[in-house]
Structure formats: structure tokens, C-alpha cells
């Protein structure tokens, strides 16, 4: 058997940002992450779903902040020095919507080959199966890899975007395969 070219090996691998949430470890594709910011005061917006904590002002743009612990029905942890907001892009119809995801702590960026990702289990996960891309093998355990577009679904994004005040910042859709910068702090 001939060795695989380096480009073919790289195409089989993807990078994920791992973060802690209510004692579990989760991951989202690095290409969906715009930046990571310190936790800041979130302004509550009436008539939004309970898992939408509110909005923040991110360099002049209003960005909704989603609490995945609330959305998944997990225990909420108090805000600490490690609590942060991961700014992500999710698909909403024909545009990309910028949202913040509350994380207890950001851990690391990991790379998984397709063979290292198991299909989502049909039972026992703390998250709805359709929210998962799979389970990444990490050390002796697993990290739940979230499908950002499904977790932050179009219907829910629409309900946030249609609130009385502007609550979702939008950006044009990035071309497929485009790299996205990840920042460890505030810009």
C-alpha cells in the first residue's frame, strides 16, 4: 500500500475547540469560532427563550448569548474567572449569524481524524442526538462534538432575531473552507 500524501491526511482531520460545561467536555469546529472573550455583563432581552441569556455589545454589534447548560437541561455553574463567551457563526437560512456561547472554561484546540470520531449514541448523552456530530476520542474518554448549526437552529435564531430590538449581528457567509481567526482575548 502506498503512503497517503500529506494533503490527503490533512483533509481527513479537523480541529475543534474544547470547552467545559456543567462538568462535561464539549467541542465545536474551530472554523465556526470567531473569537473567545471574557465573560461580561449580559443584558437580558424580554420574550426570548430561557436559554438565551441576553445580548452583549461586541465592538458595536449586538450579539445574543446562549447558555448551553440551560438549553441542555444541565446544572448551571456560577461565573468564575475562567467563564468565557465563545463567539461563533451559525447558519441561518442564507446567512451566517454571530452568537455567543457561554462556557464554564475553554480547554484546548484538538485535532481529530474522522476515524477518531464515533457516531452519536442513540441514548445516554446529556444532549439531543441531533445536536451532535459525534464523540471524539480524547485521552481515555470522549468529548461531545456539537453541530453548531443545529444547536443554534434556524428557528431559534429567527426567534432571537425577530425580538423587538436588534439582537443578532449578521455577517456574510464565508466561503467553504475559509479559515477563521480565533483570539484568546478581547480585541
C-alpha atoms as one frame of an Amber mdcrd trajectory, in Angstrom:
protein
   0.000   0.000   0.000   1.307   3.452  -0.929   1.573   6.131   1.779  -1.094
   8.856   1.712   0.025  12.308   0.525   0.184  14.935   3.300  -2.726  16.894
   1.755  -4.970  13.815   1.849  -4.044  13.173   5.507  -4.840  16.807   6.420
  -8.230  16.637   4.658  -9.166  13.693   6.892  -8.510  15.759  10.043 -10.384
  18.684  11.593  -9.673  20.974  14.538 -12.113  21.540  17.394 -12.191  23.951
  20.321 -12.973  22.062  23.525 -14.739  23.671  26.469 -16.229  22.681  29.807
 -19.922  22.912  30.507 -21.508  21.651  33.745 -18.785  19.058  34.313 -18.783
  17.708  30.750 -16.416  18.354  27.866 -17.782  19.613  24.563 -16.235  20.692
  21.277 -17.140  22.866  18.314 -15.370  23.146  14.970 -12.649  25.800  15.042
 -13.893  27.082  11.672 -17.144  28.141  13.400 -15.313  30.087  16.121 -14.682
  33.804  15.595 -13.112  34.590  18.958 -13.167  33.950  22.688 -13.887  36.787
  25.102 -14.012  37.199  28.867 -17.422  36.884  30.470 -19.053  40.282  30.689
 -22.397  41.665  31.739 -25.165  40.300  29.554 -28.247  42.467  29.011 -31.439
  40.408  29.333 -33.944  40.789  26.487 -37.625  40.142  27.301 -39.558  37.484
  25.371 -36.517  35.428  24.387 -36.172  31.698  25.128 -34.859  30.890  28.633
 -31.554  29.566  27.284 -30.807  32.953  25.660 -29.071  34.799  28.485 -29.374
  38.127  26.657 -27.110  40.221  24.460 -23.664  41.801  24.613 -22.144  44.706
  22.727 -19.252  43.322  20.706 -17.450  46.267  19.096 -20.746  47.946  18.211
 -22.633  44.794  17.186 -25.428  43.323  19.292 -24.658  39.634  19.843 -27.054
  37.201  21.576 -25.525  34.922  24.220 -26.791  31.339  24.529 -26.376  29.304
  27.721 -25.996  25.719  26.509 -26.273  24.387  30.070 -29.808  25.801  30.225
 -30.588  24.601  26.718 -29.437  21.058  27.501 -31.133  20.997  30.926 -27.806
  20.712  32.778 -26.894  22.250  36.125 -25.673  25.817  35.765 -22.316  26.732
  37.268 -21.570  30.120  38.830 -19.498  32.601  36.839 -15.777  32.291  37.639
 -12.546  33.805  36.308 -12.462  31.024  33.671 -16.048  31.589  32.457 -15.998
  32.991  28.935 -18.109  33.583  25.870 -17.161  31.793  22.663 -18.253  33.886
  19.699 -19.384  31.556  16.897 -21.011  31.768  13.484 -24.007  29.568  12.760
 -26.036  29.100   9.584 -29.432  30.776   9.481 -31.152  30.362   6.137 -28.789
  32.028   3.628 -26.587  33.978   6.018 -24.248  33.376   8.918 -25.381  34.678
  12.312 -22.922  35.596  15.047 -23.810  34.368  18.542 -22.059  33.949  21.858
 -21.962  30.591  23.641 -21.408  30.676  27.396 -18.686  28.235  28.526 -17.518
  27.401  32.046 -13.959  27.283  30.656 -12.204  26.898  27.315  -9.770  24.000
  27.435  -7.788  23.449  24.227  -7.830  23.039  20.474  -7.669  19.394  19.448
  -7.423  17.698  16.090  -9.427  14.597  15.267  -9.180  12.288  12.285 -12.533
  11.002  11.019 -11.614   7.558  12.403 -11.299   9.074  15.903 -14.909  10.334
  15.870 -17.608   7.865  16.850 -21.225   8.323  15.719 -23.537   9.896  18.317
 -25.109   7.377  20.671 -28.844   6.842  20.342 -29.244   7.130  24.133 -27.485
   8.260  27.286 -25.951  11.524  26.046 -26.830  14.673  28.016 -27.524  16.375
  24.677 -30.111  15.605  21.977 -28.540  13.270  19.429 -29.365  15.587  16.512
 -27.213  18.296  18.190 -24.135  16.049  17.950 -21.728  15.450  15.089 -20.186
  12.650  17.120 -17.963  11.775  20.048 -14.259  12.475  19.749 -11.858  10.101
  21.448  -9.755  12.236  23.784  -7.356  10.567  26.184  -9.274   7.815  27.951
 -12.668   9.448  27.430 -14.839  11.241  24.945 -15.650  14.829  24.079 -19.117
  15.578  22.664 -18.694  17.327  19.298 -21.580  19.736  18.767 -23.164  20.610
  15.429 -23.240  24.400  15.882 -25.799  24.965  13.119 -28.249  22.546  14.753
 -27.639  23.549  18.372 -28.208  27.174  17.375 -31.021  26.237  14.992 -32.611
  28.479  12.384 -35.929  28.560  14.230 -34.308  29.643  17.466 -32.075  32.138
  15.695 -35.142  33.569  13.972 -36.968  33.960  17.278 -33.985  35.835  18.683
 -33.549  37.931  15.547 -37.242  38.877  15.489 -37.215  40.218  19.062 -38.310
  43.879  19.363 -34.709  45.111  19.485 -31.975  44.067  17.102 -30.454  41.041
  18.802 -28.408  39.249  16.171 -25.379  40.537  14.336 -25.030  39.053  10.874
 -22.052  38.635   8.622 -21.924  37.459   5.014 -21.489  33.717   4.608 -17.835
  32.720   4.478 -16.723  30.624   1.521 -16.473  26.925   2.277 -13.136  26.029
   3.793 -12.258  29.627   4.699 -10.112  29.972   7.796 -11.485  31.843  10.780
  -9.306  33.603  13.336  -9.547  32.529  16.936  -8.453  35.072  19.500  -7.630
  34.286  23.089  -8.761  37.660  24.371 -10.638  40.820  23.631  -9.835  42.882
  20.602
